Amino acid sequence: MKDVSSRRWIGLVFISLAVALIIVDSTIVNVAVPAIVDDLGISSTQVQWVQEAYTLVFASMLLLFGSLADRIGRRRMLLTGVVLFAGASVGAAFAPSGDLLIGARLIQGIGGAMMLPSTLSLLNATFRGRERGIAFAVWGSTIGGMAAVGPLLGGWLTTSFSWRWAFGINVPLGILIFIGVLLTVAESREDAAGRVDAVGAVLSVVLFGTLVFGLIEGRSLGWWQSERAFTVGPWTWPWSLSPVPVAFAISVLALVGFVAWARHRSRAGRATLLDPKLFAISTFRSGNIAAMVVSLGEFGIILSLPIWLQFVLGFDALQTGLVLIALAVGSFVASGFAGASSGKVSPVLVVRIGLLAEIVGIAWVGLVVGPDAAWGWLLPALFVYGFGVGLATAQLTGVVLQDVPVQLSGQGSGTQSTARQVGSALGIAILGTVLFSSTAGILSSSLDDRGIPAAERDSVVSAVVDSAGAAIAGLEQNPQTADIATDAKAAFSDGTRLSAFTAAAFLAIGLLATIPLGRASRREGRREEPRGDVAAAA
């Protein structure tokens, strides 16, 4: 028995490494983006797609793979995801163009969607009672900490070697995780789970895929009328109406169809991709809403801050990563605090403390940002922000799934992860739009004040925005455009500041969204271990 117990905890290490691989890869790219821009010459829209291609398919397929994992085996699904993720990382590392890099990121997203809900379900099936809470605290702190370790690792690899190693590092890590999970994690599945809801799976992929697509492409394609051509291979969008509102309409129709189909299958006693009865659980329903709103604000600033540090303050990728490590330190400190307060302080209260810390930290970042900023003030701001992320992430996950039966853990985990990832995609898309749109508007106004002709003004603004700030260095090196570079730095700083304040506003809304959680917790008389078939965490 002692050997079995020891093996479970060793397995936890490798499961946490699998989570770390997903999170590190999604954040490591942020620091590598400027080098990718320089090497491949990608546009600002492609910059967003390098980020969002992964998130789009990741969010779209979490429900599907969470449900499949319950049926075919959670360990098998995790191992399959690791292999696919590592293989796609090889393609990303050798990508000769932005389009091929985005394609590799899409495949990585599929692998990540196989991995994340499988890790949650494996922990839920392996641990019980207080051990389960500890296991998921480790899982949650891994997410918070790795969100900042990724930029440091990416900065070191990009500066010392190449941005391509930011993807190549996934291969040896994937091999280590595969072997470790195979040797230490027992297989688990639900033999009576029934057949997969294929129609529900298709509808869910269409729902989340079109939603994220519309949010990412709205700024460049146009929110209503087409502002530039949308081309897929040899085919070009033929209408003046932008594809963005069409994508949103499809998303709404897919949502209606998904809900109606799930209710129909549930009434017929057949398996569904997402059991409607889960939403009768108040903590699950309210918690997922809160998780999605909170994720709108969390991590979104990680898109703009590395770009600002490198193209405005002149940091290299490694220096940028070292600044962001303050976020990881805060997250790891928070995990210790959360462990010490377990059973003594209400998890909902811990979530709220975490969100308050995030709001203070991210607003602090916004106040510090400027073209001549004293970057040292970013360190305590990011520490406070990371501390809040570490508290809120793990505890909110536990609150969401505390009353979900084990036999529905795959669906519950997939739903919770989907809510977070959709929120993250929405946040990055919205904050990216705020960053680049506000930068364009402010820079255009500044150049007008200098009396720059309209054609030249538009050319400069397009160069700065389309390059995601990379063009600023070239403007600064030319004595004739040095003043314009100064304006560009100020505009990009203002855009970054507005992005930070927008993130803080989303987090404040997320804090308000936790109010029903407190009421549900009091009504249902939360206990340390409500029953044997209850998931204590996500």
N, C-alpha and C positions, 0 to 999 in steps of 0.2 A: 504493500500500500504506500509505503514511503517513497519507493521508486516511482510509482505512478504519479504521486503528488508532485515530486520533484520534476518529473517530465512535463507536467502541466505548466509549471512556472517557467521552465525553459522554453516550452512552446509559446508562452506569452511573449517572450523576448522576440521570437521570430515573427509572430503575428504583428507585434508592434513595429518591427522592422519593415514589414510589408506596408503598413499604414504610413510609415516614415517615407518609404519609396514613393508613394503616391503624392504625399504632401510636398516633399522636397522637390520632386520634378515639377510640380505646378508653381513653385515659387522660385526655384533655381533659374528658371527661364527669364524671370523679370530682370535680374542683374545682367544676363547675357544679351538681352534685347538690343542695347546700343551697339554691341559688337556684331550682332546679326544684321542690324540695319546697315552698318558700314560694309560688311562683307557681301551680303546678298542684295543690298539696295532695295529693301522692301519699304512699302509705303506705311503710313500710320494706320490705315485700315488693315493691312496685312499684319502689322504689329499686334493689333487687337485680335486678329484671327489666330496668330501663333499662340496667344493666350487662350482664346475662347473656343477654338476648334476642339481642344481637349475637353473643356468644360461642357460644350454643347452635347457631345455624344456621351460623356460621362454622366451628366444629369439625365439624359434621355433614357439611358439603359439600366439605371440602378434598380428600378422596380422589377424589370424583367429578370436580371441576373440574381437579384435577391430571392425572387420566387423560384427560379431554376435551381439555385443552390440548395434550397430546402429539399428538392426532389432528387437531384442527381448526386448530391454530396457536397457539403460546404468546403471540405478540404480540397476535393477535386476541382471545384470551381476556382478556388483561390490559386491553386497551382497552375491551372490553365491560364488564368489572368496574368500570373507572373511571367510565364513563357511568352505570351503575346505582347506584354508590356516591354519586356527586354528586347524582343525581336524588333518591335517598332522603334525602340530607342536606337538600334543600329542604323535603321533607315534615316532617322532624324540626324544622327551624327554625321552621316555622309551626304545629306541632302545638298544638291548643287543650286537649288533655287528656293524662293519663298513658297511657291505652290507645293513643291514636293515636301518641304518641311511641314507645312500645314497638313498635308495628307498623312504624314507619319504621326503627327500629333493626334489626328482623328483616330488612328488605330491604337495609339497609346490610351486614348480615352475609353475605348472598348475594354482594353485590358484592365484599366483602373476600375471601371464599373463592375467587372467580375470580382475584383479583389476586395473592395471596401465593404460591401454588405456581407461578404463571406467572413471577413474578420470579425465583424460584429456578431454574426450568428454563431460562429465557433466559440467565441468567448461566452456567449449566453448559454450555449449548450454544455460547456466544459466546467464553468464555475458556478457555485451556489453561495447564497447568503452573503456574509461580509466579504468573502474572497471575491465574489463577483463584483462588488463595489470597488475593491482595490484594483481588480483587473481592468475595469473600465475607466478608472481614474488614470491608470497608466496609459491606456489608449487615448484618452482625451488630452493628457498633457503632451503626448507625442505629437498630436496635431498642432497644438499651440507652439511648442518648441521648434518643431521642424519647419514651421512657416517662416522662421527667421534664420535657422541654420542653413536652409536652402540658399538664400542669397549669399551667405558667407562662403559656402562651398562653391557656388557658382562664380563668385567673384575671384576666388583663388584659382579655379580651373581656367576661367576666361583670361585672367591676367597672366598666369604662369604658362599656360598651354594654349588652349583655343576654346571658343564657345562650344565647339563640337564635343568637347569632353564633358560639358554640362549634361549631355545626353548619354555619352559613352559610359559614364560612371554607373549608369543603371544596370549594365550587363553583369559585371562582377557581383554587384549587390543582389541582382535577381537570382544568380546562381546560388549565392549563399542562402538566400531566403528559401529557395526551392528545396535545397537539401535539408535545411533546418526544419522546415514545416513537415517534410516527408518523414523525418525521423522522430519528431517529438509531438506532433499534433494528431490526435485520433480523428478518424472520419466520423461524421454524423450526418443524418438525413431524416426526413419524415416520410416513411414508407407509405403512409395513407394520405399524402398531400394531394393526390389526384393529378390529372393532366394539366399541362400549362395552358393558360388562357391566351391563345394566340392572338385573337382579335384585340383583347385588352392590351397586349404587348405592343401591337402595331399602333394602336391609338395613342398609347403613352409616349412612344417615340416621336410620333408626329406632333403631339401636343407640345412637348418640351423643346423639340428641335426647332419648330417654326417660331416659338416664342423667343428663344434666345437669338435665333437668326435675325428676327425683326429688330430686337434691341441693339444688336451689334451693328447692323448695317444701316440703321435709320439715319445716322449722322452723314454717311457718305452717299447713300442711294437716294435719300429724301424720305421724309416722314409721310408725305402724301403724293407729291408729284416727283417723277424721276428726275434726278439731278445729274446722274451719270449712267452710262450703260452698265447693265448687269449681265455678265457673260458666264456661261458654264460650258466649257469646251467650245464646240462650234456654234452653240445656240446662244442667242442674245434676246433678252427680254424685249418684246416688241411694242409695249404700250407706254403711253405717257404716264399712266398711273404707276406709282412706285410699287415694287414687289413687297415692300415692307407692310403696308396695311393689308395686303392680301395674305401675308404670312400670319399676321395677327388674327385675321378672320378665320383662317384655317385652324389656328390654335384654339380659338373659342369653340368652333364646331367640334374639334377633337375632344375638348374637355366635356362638352355636353354628351357626345357619343360615349366617351369613356365612363362617365357616371351612370348613364342610362344602361349601358351594357353590363356594368358591374352589378347593378341592382337586379337586372333581369336574370343573370346567372346565379346570383345569391338566392333569389326567390325560388329558382329551380333546383336549389341544393347542389349546384355545381361549383367547382373551384374557380376563383377569380384572381386576377393579378393583384388586386388590392381589395381585401374584404371590407365592405362598407361598415360592418359591425365595429371595426377598429375605431371609427370616428364617433361611435357612441361613448368611447372612453374619454372623459373630459380632459384628463391630463395629456393624452395623446393628441387630441384635436387642438387644444389651446397651445400645447407645446410646439407642435409643428408650425403653427402660424407664427409664434414668437421666434422660432429658430430661423424661419425664412426671412423675416424682417430684420433680425439681428445680422444675418449673413449679408444683407444688403450693405451694411456698413463695415463689417469685418473684412480685412485683407484687401479691400478695394484700393486703399492708399498705397499698397505695395506695388500697384501698377505705375503710379505717377512718381513716387518718391525716388526710386532708383534712377529714373530718367532725369529728374531735376538735379539730383546730386552729381550726376556725371556731366550733363550738358550745360548746367548753369554754374555750379560750384567747381567743376573741373576734376571731380574725383575719378579715379579709375575703378574698375569693377571690384577689385579686392577691398579697397577702402570703403566702397559702398556697402559691401557685405559686412565689414567690421562695424560700421555704424548700426546696421540693422540687427546685429547680434544682441544688442540691448533688448530687443523685443523677445528673443529666445530666453535670455536670462530672466526676464520678468515672468515669462510663462512657466519656466521650471520652478521658480520661487512660488508661484501660485499653486502649482501641483502639491507642494509640500504643505502649504496653508490649507488647501482643500482636504488633504488627507488627515491633518490634525483636527480639523473641525467636523469630520465625518461623524454623524450621530449626535453631535452637540448643537449644530446650527442648521436651520432649515435649508435644504438645497435651493429652494426658490430665493431665499434671502441671499445666499452665496451668489446665485446668478445675477441678482440685482446689484450687488456690490461690484461684481465683475463688469457689468455694463456701465455702471457709473465711472469706474476706473478707465474703461475704454473711451468713454465720452471725454473725460478730462484729458487723457493722453493724446487723443487724435486732435482735439481742439488746440492743445498745447503745440502740437506739430504745426497746425495751421498758423498759429501766432509767430512761430519761429521762422517759417519759410520766407525767404526774400533773396534778392540777387546778391546781397552782401551779408547773408546770414551767418551768425556765429554757430556753426554746426554742432558745437559741443552741447548746446541746449537741447539738441534732438535726442541725446542719449537718455536723460531722465524722462523725457516725454515718451519715448518708445518703450522704456522700461515699464512705465505706468500702464501704457496701452497693452503691452505684452502680459502684464500681471492680470489685467482685466480679461484678456482673451483666454488665458489659462484657467481662470475661475469659471467663466461663463460657458466655455466649450464643453468641458467634461460634465459639469453639473446640469446644464440644460439637457444634454443628451440623456442623462439618467432620469431626469424628471419626465421627459417625453415618453420613455418606454417603461416606466416603473410598473405599469399595470397591464402590459401586453403579454398574453400567454406565450410560452415557449414555442408552441407549435406554429405560431404566427410570427415568430421572431424574424424570419427572412423578410416577410412583407413589411413588418414594422421597421426593421433596420433600413430596408430599401426606401421606405417612405420618408423616414427621418433624414436619411442621407440625401434623398432627392430634394427635399425642402431646403436643406442647407445649400446644395449645389445650385439649385435654381436661384436662390437668393444671392449666392455669390456671383453667378453669371449676370443677374440683373444689376447687381451693385457695380461690378467691373464695367459693364456696358454703359451704365448711367454715368459713373464717375469718369470713364474715359471720354464720354461725350462732353461732360462738364469741363474736363481738362482742356481738350483740344478746341472746343467751340469758344470757350471764354478766352483762351490764349489768342485765337484768331481775331476775335472782336477787339480785345484790348490792344494787340499789336497794330491792327489796322487803324485804330483811333490815334495811337501814338505817332504812326507814320504820317497820318493826315496832318497832325499838329506840326510836324517837321516840314510840311509842304511837299512831300514826296508825291510825284505824279501817280494817278490811279493805277495805271498799268504796272508800273514798277512796284507800287505798294502791294498789289494783288500777287505779283510774282514772289515777293519776299515772304508774304504771309503764307502762301501755298508751300514754299520751300521749307519753312520752319515747321509748319503743322504736318505736312505730308511726311517729313523725315522724322517726326516725333521728337524734334529738337536737335537732331544731329547737325543740321545746317548752321546752327549758331556758331560753332567753332570756325567754320569757313568764313562767315561774315566778320568774326572778330579778328581774324588774321589779316584781312584786307584793310589797310588804313582808311580807304574810302567808305567802307561800310562798318567801321568800328562803332560808330554811334548807333547805327541800326541794330547791331549785335547787343548793345546795352539795352535798347528798347525791347529786343526779343527776350533777353534774360528776365527783364522786369515783367513782361507779359506772361512768360512761362511760369514764373514764380507766383504771379497772381492766380493763374489757372490752377496751379498745384494747391495753393491756399484755399481756393474755392472748392476744390475737390475734397480737401480735408474737412472743411466745414460741412459740406454736403454729407460726407460719411458720418460725421458726428450727429447730424440731424436724423439720419436713418437709425443710428444706435439709440437715440432718444425715443424714437417711435417704437423701437424694439423693446425698450425698457417699459414703456406703457403697455406693450402687448403682453408682458408677463403678469399683469394684474389678474386676469382670469386664472392663471396657474396657482396663485396664492389661494384664491377662493376654492379651487378644485382640491388643492392639497388639504385645506381645512375640512372640507366636506367629507373627503374620503378617508380622513384620519390616517395619513401616511405612516407606515411602520418601516422599520429597518429591513425586514424581509416579509412582505405581505403574504406570499404563499410560494410554494415550490415551483409553480409554473409561471412565475412572473419575472419579466426581464427587469433587472435593476438598473440597466444602463443601455447605451446605444452602441 
